[in-house]
């Protein structure tokens, strides 16, 4: 576990991503893990958390192909966004890269990739991540 001194904010979550760490907030009262972190546990209403690192490996639960995208993602169309089930029941969305779209299958194993997902965006400058096949 990491120090509880870091604030439980979305900004801190993205700072950890910049360090290539997927961090979640674990409630000190009931133990539920939240990703992304939040200031109030939705299980017990606890307000005290500690940061825990989460494995970036998981299973694809669902996905869609985006053909019409926001301006900052238009150059990437068509692209795939999926929901990946990680450990502890955590689910996170992300783009899926490194595989032809016709080979993407629900249930396939994916891993978080910090290095290949970037877009040109003036503000805010959030760290990006994608998923790729294992």
C-alpha positions, 0 to 999 in steps of 0.5 A: 500500500502507498501513503495515504498522504496523496489526495483522493482526486481525479488529478492525483489519479492522472498523476499516477497514470503519468508515472505508469501506475494504475492506482485505486482508492481502497476504503479503510472502513470496509475495504472496497476498492474504487477506480477511479478513486472518489472521496466517499465510499459508495458501500459504507460512506467511509471517507478515509482511503489508501492508494493501492496499485491495481494490475492493468491486466483484465478481460474484455467485457464489451466494446464498440467501434467509434466512427463519429468522434469528438474533435480531438479523436477524429483522426483516430476513427474508426477506433475501438473503445471497450470496458475491461474487467480488472481484479477486485471487480473493477471495470475501466473503459479504454481504447483498444490498440494493437489488434485488427478490429475484426479480431477483437473478441469479448472475453479476450485478455488485455493489458494496460498500455501507457506508451501508445495512446496519445492525442493532441489536446490543448486542455486539460493535459491528462495522461492517456492509456489504452489496452492491447492484447496480451 
